[in-house]
């Protein structure tokens, strides 16, 4: 996720229709949370490299499958009044065909920094886990080599695991494994 700018909040809530219309014309991306919009600032080189590494690895692993790996500029509708821009998401359902907004990803990845950690670990985690198609939500830290993986088990219950320093992270769609070495390639 990009670093948040000052909370570019409106003085009154705006409708989803107003948000979507403004987003089409805006050079800056905004997330929409219950009637309020939040502008994004640019990302750091570290954030960009990590998100790019994840995208590249998943894109290569998805070749030949019906899964599409999408990078930070595609919007996700997490609920009727929640729109986010995940850093990386994977969509494997052919019916999720809106080119601007996805609704049924199977994997969502947020690359976090100290300023975005609370939102990504709490607010977004709960929103993403409420999406029936989501099988895994990965939180990738920029400050340390640490990935937190939340996933649905065989009983549809959410589990959590942290991989710190080195190791592998299982991905359900496309079915693959990412190593921390791949995720943090080029990051000292």
C-alpha positions in Angstrom: 0.0 0.0 0.0 1.2 3.5 -0.7 2.0 5.8 2.1 -1.0 7.7 3.2 -1.1 11.4 2.6 -2.8 13.8 5.0 -6.3 12.5 5.4 -7.8 14.4 2.4 -11.2 13.9 4.0 -14.3 15.7 2.8 -16.3 17.9 5.3 -19.2 15.5 4.6 -19.5 12.0 3.5 -19.7 11.5 -0.3 -21.6 8.7 -2.1 -20.0 5.8 -3.8 -21.2 7.2 -7.1 -19.5 10.5 -6.4 -16.3 8.7 -5.4 -16.2 6.6 -8.5 -16.8 9.6 -10.7 -14.1 11.6 -9.0 -11.7 8.7 -9.2 -12.0 8.5 -13.0 -10.9 12.1 -13.4 -8.3 12.2 -10.6 -4.5 11.9 -11.2 -4.2 10.8 -7.5 -5.7 7.5 -6.2 -8.0 7.6 -3.3 -9.4 4.9 -1.0 -13.0 5.2 0.0 -14.0 4.2 3.5 -17.6 4.7 4.6 -18.1 8.0 2.8 -14.7 9.4 3.4 -11.8 9.5 0.9 -8.1 9.3 1.6 -5.5 10.4 -0.9 -2.3 8.4 -1.5 1.2 9.9 -1.6 4.0 8.2 -3.5 5.8 5.1 -2.3 9.3 4.5 -1.2 11.8 2.6 -3.3 11.8 -0.2 -0.8 8.0 -0.5 -0.9 8.1 -0.4 -4.7 10.8 -3.1 -5.0 9.1 -5.5 -2.6 5.7 -5.1 -4.3 7.4 -5.5 -7.7 9.2 -8.6 -6.5 5.9 -10.2 -5.4 4.1 -9.2 -8.6 6.9 -10.6 -10.8 7.1 -13.9 -8.8 3.4 -14.4 -8.8 3.0 -13.4 -12.5 5.6 -16.0 -13.5 3.9 -18.7 -11.4 0.4 -17.8 -12.8 1.4 -18.3 -16.4 -0.7 -20.9 -18.1 -3.5 -20.6 -15.4 -6.7 -18.6 -15.4 -5.3 -16.4 -12.6 -4.4 -12.7 -13.3 -1.9 -10.9 -11.0 -2.7 -7.3 -10.6 -0.4 -4.5 -9.3 -1.4 -1.5 -7.1 -3.4 0.6 -9.6 -6.5 -1.7 -9.7 -9.1 -0.9 -7.2 -10.8 -3.5 -4.9 -14.3 -3.2 -3.7 -14.1 -4.9 -0.3 -17.7 -4.0 0.7 -20.4 -1.8 -0.7 -18.8 1.3 1.0 -15.1 0.2 1.0 -12.7 0.6 -1.9 -9.0 0.0 -1.5 -5.9 -0.3 -3.8 -4.0 -3.4 -2.6 -0.4 -3.5 -3.6 -0.9 -6.9 -5.3 -3.9 -9.1 -5.8 -4.7 -12.2 -7.7 -8.0 -12.8 -9.4 -8.8 -16.3 -10.7 -12.6 -16.0 -11.4 -13.5 -15.2 -15.0 -16.6 -13.4 -13.8 -14.5 -10.7 -12.0 -14.1 -8.9 -15.3 -14.5 -5.1 -14.5 -11.2 -3.6 -15.7 -11.2 -0.9 -13.0 -12.6 -2.6 -9.9 -12.2 -6.2 -8.7 -14.6 -7.9 -6.2 -13.5 -11.5 -6.0 -9.7 -11.8 -5.5 -8.3 -15.0 -4.0 -5.1 -13.4 -2.8 -4.4 -9.9 -1.5 -1.0 -8.5 -0.5 -0.3 -5.3 1.3 3.3 -4.0 1.7 3.3 -2.0 4.9 5.4 0.6 6.6 5.2 1.9 10.2 2.7 4.6 9.1 0.3 2.0 7.4 0.7 -1.0 9.7 -2.2 -0.4 12.0 -4.7 0.0 9.1 -3.4 -2.9 7.1 -3.2 -5.3 10.2 -6.6 -4.4 11.5 -9.1 -2.5 9.4 -8.1 -4.0 6.1 -7.5 -7.5 7.4 -11.1 -7.6 8.7 -12.5 -6.2 5.5 -10.4 -8.6 3.3 -11.3 -11.6 5.4 -15.0 -10.8 4.9 -14.6 -11.3 1.1 -15.8 -14.8 0.5 -13.3 -15.4 -2.4 -10.2 -14.4 -0.4 -8.1 -17.4 0.5 -5.0 -15.6 1.7 -4.1 -12.1 2.9 -0.4 -11.4 3.1 1.1 -8.5 5.0 4.7 -7.8 4.0 6.8 -5.5 6.3 9.3 -3.0 4.8 11.1 -2.4 8.0 12.1 -6.1 8.6 12.1 -9.3 6.6 8.7 -10.4 8.0 5.6 -11.7 6.2 2.4 -12.3 8.1 0.1 -14.8 6.2 -3.6 -15.0 7.0 -5.4 -17.9 5.3 -8.6 -19.9 5.3 -8.1 -23.5 6.5 -10.2 -26.5 5.3 -13.0 -25.6 7.8 -13.1 -22.0 6.4 -11.6 -20.6 9.6 -8.8 -18.0 9.5 -5.3 -19.0 10.6 -2.2 -16.8 10.9 1.5 -17.5 10.5 4.6 -15.3 10.5 7.7 -16.0 8.6 10.7 -13.9 9.8 14.1 -13.7 8.3 14.0 -16.5 5.8 11.6 -19.2 4.8 8.7 -19.9 2.5 5.1 -18.6 2.2 2.5 -20.8 0.6 0.2 -19.2 -1.9 -3.1 -20.9 -2.9 -3.7 -19.1 -6.2 -1.8 -19.6 -8.2 -0.7 -22.6 -6.2 2.9 -21.7 -5.4 5.5 -20.9 -2.8 7.2 -17.5 -2.4 10.5 -17.4 -0.5 11.4 -14.4 1.6 14.6 -14.3 -0.5 12.4 -13.7 -3.6 10.2 -11.2 -1.8 13.1 -9.1 -0.4 15.4 -9.5 -3.4 17.5 -6.3 -3.7 16.5 -5.1 -0.2 19.4 -4.9 2.3 
